[in-house]
Amino acid sequence: MSKSVLECAISSDLLTIILTTSPVPSAPLPDLIKKTLASLPQSLSSVPIVITFDNFTIASNEQGRLKKGSVPQDLADRYPAYIKNVCELFGNINHSSNDLECSVLSNSVRNVTFLVLKKRNGFAFSVKIALNYIKTPYVMILQHDWLFTIHPPMSHLLSILQTENEVKYISFVARMSLNYETSRGHSHHYYRHIFSEARNLRVDRLLSNDLIACLHWFDRPHLCSVETYRQIFNLSIVKRGDFLEDTFGIDYIKNISNASTKQIAFYEWQKWGAWLYYPDDGKILTVCHQHGRKNLLGERQEKKISKQIKSNLGKRVTVENCEENDVYEELYFNFE
């Protein structure tokens, strides 16, 4: 169960959630997104949401490659119902239009906009398109299969983004970044220097003990300004079909690692000002991955397990869900 942090509701004029989705094995059930939204802090319950539904190509085999947008015919056939079911989580659609890159559906009562993309764009370009429909200065980027395991102090983190020029991006601790400062700091003397200088930058500031330098630009849930994202996409590093962490993120860490001095490395990190919310010195998991490309839910999951058992006699079948098998019962986003 998520831990609640009491804080003020975040203004709908300040932040928009961009939630990206695409064909997933659990379709047409909307449970993956429902769990993701249910894990969010209550302070975000009134902010606008833009949900992007990426398009795809038809795979030539039964498996496909979902990360590449290659989808088997069976899943393609279920995708329209998935889109409909996700939209209906928020009530009736009361407006629709047809733009160049997407069909636009909206529910003005719940302040939710749905973008059904006309071609396969991938994660990064789904975010890029969504920015055209954002009216707030800040965004939370959220993929359909990431859950919050605790409730970070979002209003404080947004205040830091608003008031501190050194902070342009804030991500959250996942399983592979537990004890991040220690593990990464030991791997390169430039990194130790950056961690130390970043802490010095924020001495005696809000959450000064709970923010550290982040040496990568992760796709996982994060806060950022719209302006920073426009600057990133203007660099032309990221192409259609790409993930941000595999392109811009790699470029970011390379520029840091290949710097000629530790001072220049710090400058390269500071250019994009990536930080990690790091409570209890990185010992607390903040977000976890549901592995949406692998997850099947309910009856369809049971059928697949049964099929695997029959075809793999003597082998042990493991079904991957959330890394810590968290279950979220407390729905802060009311879907009734």
Salt bridges, closest charged atoms under 4 A:
ASP54 OD2 - ARG120 NE 4.00
ASP74 OD2 - ARG78 NH2 2.72
GLU88 OE2 - LYS84 NZ 2.70
ASP145 OD2 - HIS289 NE2 2.93
GLU164 OE1 - ARG202 NE 2.73
GLU164 OE1 - ARG205 NH1 2.99
GLU166 OE1 - ARG205 NH1 3.21
GLU181 OE1 - ARG199 NH2 2.92
ASP246 OD2 - LYS67 NZ 3.98
GLU268 OE1 - LYS271 NZ 3.18
ASP281 OD1 - ARG199 NH2 3.85
GLU299 OE2 - LYS303 NZ 3.34
GLU320 OE1 - HIS291 NE2 3.88
GLU320 OE2 - LYS294 NZ 3.03
GLU323 OE2 - ARG175 NE 3.56
GLU323 OE2 - HIS291 NE2 3.89
